[in-house]
Amino acid sequence: MSGDPSFLERLAPEGRRAVDRAGAERRHRRDTTVFREGDASTEVLVILEGRVKLTKLSAEGREIILDLRGPGDIVGEMAAVDGAARSASAVFLTDGRALHLTGERFNELIDAEPSVGAATLRTVVHRLRVTSERQLEFGTETAVHRVCGRLVELMDDLPPDASGAIHLRSPISQQELAEWAGVSRDAVVRVLKMARDLGWLETGRQSFVIHRPDELRAHAL
């Protein structure tokens, strides 16, 4: 849900310092896979810069985008907590940086630092709510609602320019946007054409100038 605090934003100052001390910062290039679905869980990542996509393979072998994570978000915490294999793959969509914590150290922080445990719990609960809402959305909402919803998630942390327009450099392709929204690529093309015709946005090569962000938000409901 756009606008919800990230894992790092939920931490008290002492919790943030403890996470910084426990982690090793690493840089990652675009298209770097940091872990794969089915791998044993050994690390938790806190994203400092860049975007990461989480994906699963369908029964037919097609990659499905589950979610995107950005600065301040945590990745891999559930597998670290329950010790199960990775339930998804994580790939950097852009160049970025992340703090890497061992699963053992992360669990120690949950026990030792109250705000780390609380931030983890609230983050997981929030994601479960989002998952439930998306399941309902996939059963009831149109392609317009789904695509607008995903665009709102991409744009909502970006400031508008003097005219009120939001300039969005998308980290994902139209095909990936379709997978994330649970619609066909043709449906994405039709929705974007409609939005252009109505003057809501302009499109470029994986970029958007969103002139009417209020319209996207209204149709993301």
C-alpha positions as CSV (number, residue, x, y, z in Angstrom):
1,M,0.0,0.0,0.0
2,S,1.6,3.3,-1.1
3,G,2.6,5.7,1.6
4,D,3.1,3.0,4.3
5,P,6.3,3.3,6.3
6,S,9.2,1.2,5.2
7,F,11.0,-1.2,7.6
8,L,13.8,1.3,8.3
9,E,11.2,4.1,8.9
10,R,9.6,2.0,11.5
11,L,12.8,1.6,13.5
12,A,13.6,3.6,16.6
13,P,17.0,5.3,16.5
14,E,18.7,2.6,18.6
15,G,17.2,-0.1,16.4
16,R,18.5,1.6,13.2
17,R,21.9,1.8,14.7
18,A,21.9,-1.9,15.7
19,V,20.8,-2.9,12.1
20,D,23.6,-0.7,10.6
21,R,26.2,-2.3,12.9
22,A,25.0,-5.8,12.2
23,G,24.9,-5.5,8.4
24,A,27.5,-5.4,5.7
25,E,26.8,-2.8,3.0
26,R,27.2,-4.1,-0.6
27,R,26.6,-2.5,-4.0
28,H,24.7,-4.4,-6.7
29,R,24.4,-3.9,-10.4
30,R,21.2,-3.9,-12.3
31,D,19.9,-7.5,-13.1
32,T,21.8,-9.0,-10.1
33,T,20.0,-11.9,-8.6
34,V,20.5,-11.8,-4.8
35,F,18.7,-15.0,-4.1
36,R,16.5,-17.6,-6.0
37,E,13.3,-19.2,-5.2
38,G,14.0,-22.5,-3.4
39,D,17.4,-21.5,-2.1
40,A,18.3,-22.1,1.5
41,S,17.9,-18.9,3.6
42,T,21.2,-17.4,4.7
43,E,20.7,-13.7,4.5
44,V,18.3,-10.8,5.0
45,L,18.7,-7.7,2.9
46,V,17.7,-4.1,3.8
47,I,17.6,-2.0,0.6
48,L,19.4,1.3,0.9
49,E,19.2,2.4,-2.8
50,G,17.6,1.0,-5.9
51,R,14.6,-1.3,-6.7
52,V,14.3,-5.0,-6.3
53,K,11.6,-7.2,-7.9
54,L,10.4,-10.4,-6.2
55,T,9.3,-13.1,-8.6
56,K,8.0,-16.7,-8.7
57,L,7.9,-19.2,-11.5
58,S,4.4,-20.4,-12.5
59,A,3.7,-24.1,-13.2
60,E,4.3,-23.3,-16.9
61,G,7.7,-21.8,-16.1
62,R,6.7,-18.2,-16.6
63,E,8.1,-15.5,-14.3
64,I,5.4,-13.8,-12.2
65,I,6.3,-10.5,-10.5
66,L,4.9,-10.5,-6.9
67,D,6.1,-7.1,-5.8
68,L,8.7,-4.4,-6.0
69,R,10.7,-3.3,-3.0
70,G,12.6,0.0,-2.7
71,P,14.8,2.0,-0.3
72,G,14.1,1.2,3.4
73,D,12.4,-2.1,2.6
74,I,13.5,-5.5,3.9
75,V,13.8,-8.6,1.8
76,G,14.1,-12.2,2.9
77,E,13.0,-11.8,6.5
78,M,10.3,-14.5,6.4
79,A,12.6,-17.3,5.3
80,A,15.2,-16.1,7.9
81,V,12.6,-16.3,10.7
82,D,11.0,-19.6,9.9
83,G,14.1,-21.3,8.3
84,A,12.2,-22.4,5.2
85,A,13.5,-22.2,1.7
86,R,13.1,-19.0,-0.3
87,S,9.6,-18.5,-1.5
88,A,10.6,-16.1,-4.3
89,S,13.6,-14.8,-6.2
90,A,14.9,-11.3,-5.7
91,V,16.6,-9.3,-8.5
92,F,17.8,-5.8,-8.6
93,L,16.0,-3.8,-11.3
94,T,18.4,-0.9,-11.0
95,D,21.9,-0.4,-9.6
96,G,21.6,-0.2,-5.9
97,R,23.0,-0.8,-2.4
98,A,21.8,-3.1,0.4
99,L,22.7,-4.1,3.9
100,H,23.3,-7.8,4.2
101,L,22.6,-9.5,7.6
102,T,23.0,-13.2,8.3
103,G,19.7,-14.8,9.2
104,E,21.2,-15.7,12.6
105,R,22.2,-12.1,13.3
106,F,18.8,-10.8,12.2
107,N,17.0,-13.2,14.6
108,E,19.2,-12.1,17.4
109,L,18.3,-8.4,16.7
110,I,14.6,-9.3,16.7
111,D,15.1,-10.8,20.3
112,A,17.4,-8.0,21.5
113,E,16.0,-4.8,20.0
114,P,12.3,-4.2,20.5
115,S,11.9,-1.8,17.6
116,V,13.4,-4.4,15.2
117,G,11.0,-7.0,16.3
118,A,8.1,-4.6,16.1
119,A,9.1,-3.2,12.7
120,T,9.4,-6.8,11.3
121,L,6.0,-7.7,12.6
122,R,4.3,-4.6,11.3
123,T,6.0,-5.0,7.9
124,V,4.8,-8.6,7.6
125,V,1.3,-7.8,8.7
126,H,1.1,-4.9,6.2
127,R,2.3,-7.2,3.4
128,L,-0.3,-9.8,4.3
129,R,-3.0,-7.1,4.1
130,V,-1.7,-6.0,0.7
131,T,-1.7,-9.6,-0.5
132,S,-5.3,-10.0,0.6
133,E,-6.3,-6.8,-1.1
134,R,-4.6,-7.9,-4.4
135,Q,-6.3,-11.3,-4.3
136,L,-9.7,-9.5,-4.1
137,E,-8.5,-7.0,-6.8
138,F,-7.6,-9.8,-9.2
139,G,-11.1,-11.3,-8.7
140,T,-13.1,-8.1,-9.0
141,E,-11.2,-5.2,-10.5
142,T,-10.7,-4.3,-14.2
143,A,-7.4,-4.0,-16.0
144,V,-7.7,-0.2,-15.6
145,H,-7.8,-0.4,-11.8
146,R,-4.9,-2.9,-11.7
147,V,-2.6,-1.0,-14.0
148,C,-3.4,2.4,-12.4
149,G,-2.8,0.8,-9.0
150,R,0.7,-0.4,-9.9
151,L,1.6,3.0,-11.5
152,V,0.4,4.7,-8.3
153,E,2.8,2.4,-6.3
154,L,5.7,3.4,-8.5
155,M,5.0,7.2,-8.4
156,D,3.8,7.8,-4.9
157,D,7.2,8.5,-3.3
158,L,8.1,11.0,-6.1
159,P,7.7,14.7,-5.8
160,P,5.7,16.7,-8.4
161,D,7.3,19.4,-10.5
162,A,6.1,23.0,-10.5
163,S,3.2,22.2,-12.8
164,G,2.1,19.3,-10.6
165,A,3.3,16.6,-13.0
166,I,5.3,13.6,-11.7
167,H,8.2,12.3,-13.8
168,L,8.6,8.6,-13.4
169,R,11.5,6.6,-14.7
170,S,10.0,3.1,-14.5
171,P,12.3,0.3,-13.4
172,I,10.1,-2.3,-15.2
173,S,9.1,-2.9,-18.8
174,Q,5.5,-3.1,-20.0
175,Q,5.6,-6.9,-19.9
176,E,6.8,-6.8,-16.3
177,L,4.1,-4.2,-15.4
178,A,1.6,-6.6,-16.9
179,E,2.9,-9.5,-14.8
180,W,2.8,-7.4,-11.7
181,A,-0.8,-6.2,-12.4
182,G,-1.9,-9.7,-13.3
183,V,-3.1,-8.7,-16.8
184,S,-1.9,-9.3,-20.4
185,R,0.6,-7.0,-22.1
186,D,-2.1,-6.0,-24.6
187,A,-4.3,-4.9,-21.7
188,V,-1.4,-2.7,-20.4
189,V,-1.0,-1.2,-23.9
190,R,-4.8,-0.4,-24.0
191,V,-4.8,1.2,-20.5
192,L,-1.8,3.4,-21.3
193,K,-3.3,4.5,-24.6
194,M,-6.6,5.4,-22.8
195,A,-4.6,7.3,-20.2
196,R,-2.7,9.2,-22.9
197,D,-5.8,10.0,-24.8
198,L,-7.4,11.4,-21.7
199,G,-4.4,13.5,-20.9
200,W,-3.5,11.7,-17.7
201,L,0.1,10.9,-18.8
202,E,2.7,10.8,-21.5
203,T,4.8,7.7,-22.1
204,G,8.4,7.2,-23.2
205,R,10.8,4.4,-23.1
206,Q,10.1,3.0,-19.6
207,S,9.3,6.5,-18.5
208,F,6.2,8.5,-17.8
209,V,5.2,12.1,-17.3
210,I,2.1,11.8,-15.2
211,H,0.0,15.0,-15.6
212,R,-3.0,13.9,-13.7
213,P,-1.8,11.8,-10.7
214,D,-5.2,12.4,-9.1
215,E,-6.9,10.5,-11.9
216,L,-4.6,7.5,-11.6
217,R,-5.2,7.4,-7.8
218,A,-9.0,7.7,-8.4
219,H,-8.9,4.8,-10.8
220,A,-6.6,2.7,-8.6
221,L,-9.3,2.1,-6.0
